[in-house]
Amino acid sequence: MGAGGRMSVPPASKKSELDSLKRVPYLKPPFTLGQIKKAIPPHCFQRSVVRSFSYVVYDLTIAAILYYIATRYIPLLPHPLSYLAWPIYGFIQGCVLTGVWVVAHECGHHAFSDHEWLDDTVGLVLHSFLLVPYFSWKYSHRRHHSNTGSLDRDEVFVPKQKSAIRWYSKYLNNPPGRFLILTTTLTLGWPLYLAFNVSGRPYDRFACHFDPYGPIYSDRERAQIYLSDVGILAMCYGLYRLAMANGLAWVLCLYGGPLLVVNGFLVLITFLQHTHPSLPHYDSSEWDWLRGALATVDRDYGVLNKVFHNITDTHVAHHLFSTMPHYHAMEATKAIKPILGEYYQFDGTPVYKAMWRETKECVYVEPDDGDEKGVFWYKKFHD
């Protein structure tokens, strides 16, 4: 979806589920980042202000149309139907706004335009609208890209080693427990990560994305963390005024429901990109940037690939070249797959099956007997 939308990965190129579970190589690859870059057409690295803004306009236009339909027609429905219509609106609008979030994500990577001030302005406005502290997220997310796959320095969805697993985890090793984990993660995971750094890298003191003086940020970044907080407070004040004028239920139906969907997809997308039985993680004795960047997986969300601007099925290319605009990422992915060979991982397992499987199979990490001791693989509890 969006101006200049791209085609999804053709079905013929998809691996079978069995093949996708085969472990990717963990030894240093026989190619360099420069060789990968040479395989990509040069125009894929060119950023266009007009084209990037076309996605903003397109997504916000669709969101405005959905808002108009919801406010104009849902109140006219009889009550049993309106109770069904609001969740449907919330899901569809949430999918569209996830696309808006992805465009702001492009801004945080300086992939929106050649002008960083423009990228940051657009990103701040769009992310604040979605209650995301733009600069706070930008800096922690940048460190995630700099340390992907590192057990010591990665910033998000850092897997635990078996010795660090909580005592109650074994009691959640069953279908009801996994359902509870998934439900909690998808509904509360994003705000808990922002406010309390849940699932993030451990720090020696309390870490919070809203705290300019927290351990996540350096001295030169603190002023922009304040600016992010101002953006969030301004949006909260706007929502407060809307609630006073139209009622809390109005705000929850039109904004709260879609926001819950956005937050759920952000967590789900990130979780499935970095959690997979085939992917290694490394400690400081083995980790290097290229192997870490390759320790991610492309997924297939069906029609939502386009709605989400293909952040779902071009994630490997994104981790290798994060300043590349999303509208060139499909072409780049096709170009680099012959170079990456077995180091490229794609899993076409339906998302609902993948999220359940990964919750069951990827509980903790530990090295295999006889393998490199600094290479860790996902393991599960035995039923």
C-alpha positions in Angstrom: 0.0 0.0 0.0 1.2 3.5 -0.7 2.5 5.5 -3.6 5.1 3.4 -5.5 4.1 0.3 -3.6 6.3 -2.7 -4.1 5.6 -6.3 -4.9 5.9 -8.9 -2.2 8.3 -11.8 -2.4 7.0 -14.2 -5.0 5.7 -17.5 -3.7 8.2 -19.5 -5.7 11.1 -18.0 -3.7 9.6 -18.9 -0.3 11.3 -21.6 1.7 9.2 -24.5 3.1 8.7 -24.3 6.9 11.1 -27.2 7.4 13.8 -25.4 5.4 13.2 -22.2 7.3 14.0 -23.9 10.6 17.5 -25.0 9.3 20.1 -23.1 11.2 21.9 -20.3 9.4 25.7 -20.4 9.3 27.4 -18.9 12.3 31.0 -18.7 11.0 32.3 -15.4 9.6 30.7 -15.1 6.1 32.9 -15.4 3.0 31.7 -12.0 1.7 32.1 -8.4 3.0 29.6 -5.6 3.4 31.2 -3.9 0.5 30.6 -6.9 -1.8 26.9 -7.0 -0.7 26.6 -3.3 -1.5 28.0 -3.7 -4.9 25.3 -6.2 -5.8 22.6 -3.6 -5.2 21.7 -1.1 -8.0 23.1 2.3 -7.0 19.7 4.0 -7.3 18.4 1.9 -4.4 20.4 4.2 -2.1 18.8 7.4 -3.4 16.3 9.1 -1.2 13.5 11.2 -2.7 11.6 13.8 -0.7 8.7 13.8 -3.0 8.4 10.0 -3.0 8.8 9.7 0.7 6.2 12.4 1.4 3.8 10.6 -1.0 3.6 7.7 1.5 2.9 10.1 4.3 0.1 11.7 2.3 -1.3 8.4 1.1 -1.4 6.8 4.6 -2.9 9.9 6.3 -5.5 10.2 3.6 -6.6 6.6 4.1 -6.6 7.2 7.9 -8.7 10.3 7.4 -11.2 8.4 5.2 -11.5 5.7 7.8 -12.0 8.3 10.5 -14.8 9.9 8.4 -16.5 6.6 7.8 -16.3 5.7 11.5 -17.7 9.0 12.8 -20.3 9.4 10.1 -21.7 5.9 9.9 -20.9 3.7 12.9 -23.1 5.8 15.2 -26.0 5.1 12.9 -25.8 1.4 13.3 -28.0 -0.5 15.8 -26.1 -1.3 19.0 -25.2 -4.9 18.4 -23.6 -4.0 15.0 -21.8 -0.9 16.3 -20.2 -3.0 19.0 -18.8 -5.2 16.1 -18.0 -2.2 13.8 -15.7 -0.4 16.3 -13.2 -3.3 16.7 -13.2 -3.7 12.9 -12.4 0.0 12.5 -9.8 -0.2 15.2 -7.9 -3.1 13.5 -8.0 -1.6 10.0 -7.1 1.9 11.2 -4.4 0.4 13.4 -2.8 -1.3 10.4 -2.8 1.9 8.4 -1.3 3.8 11.3 1.4 1.1 11.7 2.4 2.2 8.1 2.6 5.7 9.4 4.8 4.5 12.2 7.1 2.8 9.6 7.5 6.1 7.7 8.5 7.8 11.0 10.9 4.9 11.5 12.5 5.7 8.2 13.0 9.3 9.5 14.9 7.9 12.5 17.3 6.1 10.2 17.8 9.2 7.9 16.2 7.2 5.1 13.3 9.7 4.4 15.3 12.4 2.7 18.8 13.8 2.3 18.1 16.4 5.0 18.4 15.2 8.6 16.5 18.2 10.0 13.5 17.4 7.7 13.7 13.7 8.7 13.7 14.6 12.4 10.8 17.1 12.0 8.6 14.6 10.2 9.5 11.8 12.5 8.9 13.9 15.6 5.4 14.9 14.4 4.3 11.4 13.3 5.7 9.5 16.2 4.4 12.0 18.7 0.9 11.5 17.2 1.3 7.8 18.0 2.6 8.5 21.5 6.2 7.4 20.6 9.0 9.5 22.0 10.8 10.0 18.7 14.3 11.0 19.7 14.3 8.6 22.7 13.4 5.7 20.4 15.7 6.9 17.6 18.8 6.7 19.8 18.1 3.4 21.5 17.0 1.9 18.1 20.3 3.1 16.6 22.2 1.2 19.2 20.0 -1.9 18.4 21.2 -1.7 14.8 24.8 -1.2 16.0 24.7 -4.3 18.2 22.1 -6.7 16.7 22.6 -10.3 17.8 24.9 -9.3 20.7 23.9 -10.8 24.1 25.9 -8.1 25.8 24.9 -4.9 24.0 21.8 -5.3 21.9 18.9 -3.1 23.0 15.7 -5.0 22.3 14.4 -8.6 22.6 17.7 -9.7 24.1 17.2 -13.4 24.9 18.0 -14.7 28.3 20.5 -17.4 29.0 19.1 -20.5 30.8 20.7 -19.4 34.1 18.7 -16.1 34.0 15.3 -17.7 33.4 12.9 -16.8 36.2 11.6 -19.5 38.5 8.0 -19.2 37.3 8.8 -19.6 33.6 8.4 -23.4 33.8 4.8 -22.9 35.0 4.1 -21.0 31.8 5.4 -23.9 29.6 1.9 -24.9 28.5 -0.7 -23.6 26.0 -2.5 -21.3 28.6 0.8 -19.9 29.8 1.9 -19.2 26.2 -1.4 -17.5 25.5 -0.9 -15.3 28.6 2.6 -14.5 27.5 1.6 -13.5 24.0 -1.5 -11.5 25.2 0.6 -9.6 27.7 3.4 -9.0 25.3 1.2 -7.7 22.4 -1.0 -5.4 24.6 1.5 -4.1 27.2 4.9 -4.9 25.7 5.5 -1.6 23.9 4.6 0.8 26.8 6.4 -1.4 29.2 9.5 -1.3 27.0 9.4 2.5 26.8 8.6 3.1 30.4 10.6 0.3 32.1 12.9 -1.1 29.4 11.2 -4.5 29.7 12.9 -7.0 27.2 15.6 -4.5 26.7 19.3 -4.5 27.5 20.0 -4.6 31.2 21.6 -1.5 32.7 23.2 -0.9 36.1 20.3 1.4 37.1 16.7 2.2 36.1 16.3 2.8 32.4 13.4 4.6 30.9 12.9 6.2 27.4 11.3 9.2 28.9 14.2 10.0 31.3 16.8 12.4 29.7 19.3 11.4 32.4 18.8 7.7 32.1 21.6 5.3 31.3 20.3 4.8 27.7 21.4 8.3 26.6 24.6 10.3 26.4 25.0 13.9 27.5 24.7 15.3 23.9 21.4 13.5 23.4 19.6 14.7 26.5 18.1 17.9 25.1 16.4 16.0 22.3 15.0 13.5 24.9 13.3 16.5 26.5 11.9 17.5 23.1 10.5 14.0 22.7 8.8 14.3 26.0 7.3 17.6 25.0 5.9 16.0 21.9 4.3 13.3 24.0 2.9 15.8 26.5 1.4 17.9 23.7 -0.3 14.9 22.3 -1.6 13.8 25.7 -3.0 17.3 26.2 -4.7 17.2 22.8 -6.3 13.9 23.7 -7.4 15.3 27.1 -9.1 18.2 25.4 -10.8 15.9 22.9 -12.0 13.7 25.8 -13.4 16.7 27.6 -15.2 17.8 24.4 -16.4 14.5 23.0 -16.2 12.0 25.9 -13.6 9.4 26.9 -15.4 6.7 25.0 -15.1 8.7 21.7 -11.4 9.0 22.2 -10.9 5.3 23.1 -13.0 4.1 20.1 -11.4 6.4 17.5 -7.8 6.6 18.8 -7.3 4.1 21.6 -8.3 1.0 19.7 -6.2 1.7 16.7 -3.2 2.7 18.9 -3.5 -0.7 20.7 -3.3 -2.4 17.3 -0.2 -0.3 16.3 1.5 -1.1 19.6 0.7 -4.8 19.2 2.1 -4.9 15.6 5.3 -3.0 16.6 6.1 -5.6 19.2 5.0 -8.6 17.0 7.0 -7.4 14.0 10.2 -6.8 16.1 9.7 -10.1 18.0 9.4 -12.2 14.9 12.3 -10.4 13.1 14.7 -11.3 15.8 13.3 -14.5 17.4 13.6 -17.6 15.3 15.0 -21.2 16.0 17.5 -20.8 13.1 19.1 -17.6 14.3 22.3 -17.4 16.4 23.2 -14.9 19.1 26.8 -14.1 20.1 28.6 -13.0 23.2 31.4 -10.5 23.1 34.0 -13.2 22.3 32.3 -14.1 19.0 30.1 -11.1 18.0 30.9 -8.9 15.0 28.6 -6.4 13.3 28.1 -8.3 10.0 27.2 -11.6 11.6 24.9 -9.8 14.0 23.1 -7.9 11.2 22.6 -11.2 9.4 21.0 -12.7 12.5 17.5 -11.6 11.6 14.7 -13.0 9.4 12.3 -11.8 6.8 8.7 -12.7 7.3 5.5 -12.8 5.2 2.5 -10.9 6.5 0.5 -11.3 3.3 -1.3 -8.1 2.1 0.0 -6.4 5.3 3.5 -6.4 3.8 2.5 -3.5 1.6 0.4 -1.8 4.3 3.5 -1.9 6.5 5.7 -0.7 3.6 7.5 -4.0 3.5 9.3 -3.5 6.8 8.2 -7.1 7.4 9.8 -8.9 4.4 12.9 -6.8 3.8 14.3 -6.7 7.3 17.6 -8.4 6.5 18.4 -5.7 3.9 17.3 -3.0 6.3 19.8 -4.2 8.9 22.6 -4.2 6.4 21.7 -0.7 5.0 19.4 1.1 7.3 19.6 4.4 5.4 18.1 2.8 2.3 14.5 4.0 1.6 11.9 1.4 2.2 10.6 1.7 -1.4 13.9 0.3 -2.7 14.2 -2.5 -0.2 12.4 -5.2 -2.2 14.7 -4.6 -5.2 17.7 -4.6 -2.9 16.6 -7.8 -1.1 16.3 -9.6 -4.5 19.8 -8.4 -5.4 21.6 -9.5 -2.3 20.0 -13.0 -1.8 22.5 -14.7 -4.3 25.4 -13.1 -2.4 24.1 -14.0 1.1 23.2 -17.6 0.1 22.5 -19.6 3.3 23.1 -16.5 5.4 19.8 -15.1 4.2 16.8 -16.3 6.2 13.2 -16.1 5.1 10.3 -17.8 6.8 6.9 -17.8 5.1 5.1 -19.5 8.1 1.8 -17.8 8.7 2.3 -15.2 11.4 -0.3 -16.6 13.8 1.6 -20.0 13.7 5.0 -18.4 13.9 4.2 -16.3 17.0 3.0 -19.4 18.8 5.9 -21.6 17.6 8.5 -19.0 18.6 7.0 -18.5 22.0 7.2 -22.2 22.6 10.6 -23.0 20.9 12.6 -19.8 21.7 12.6 -19.6 25.5 16.3 -19.1 26.3 19.7 -19.4 24.6 22.8 -21.5 25.3 25.7 -22.8 23.3 25.6 -26.3 21.8 28.0 -28.9 23.1 31.0 -29.0 20.8 30.3 -25.7 19.0 31.9 -22.4 19.5 31.2 -21.4 23.1 30.4 -17.8 22.2 27.6 -18.8 19.8 24.2 -19.2 21.4 21.1 -20.9 20.0 17.4 -20.8 21.1 16.3 -23.7 23.2 12.9 -24.7 24.8 11.8 -26.3 27.9 11.0 -30.0 27.5 7.4 -30.8 28.0 
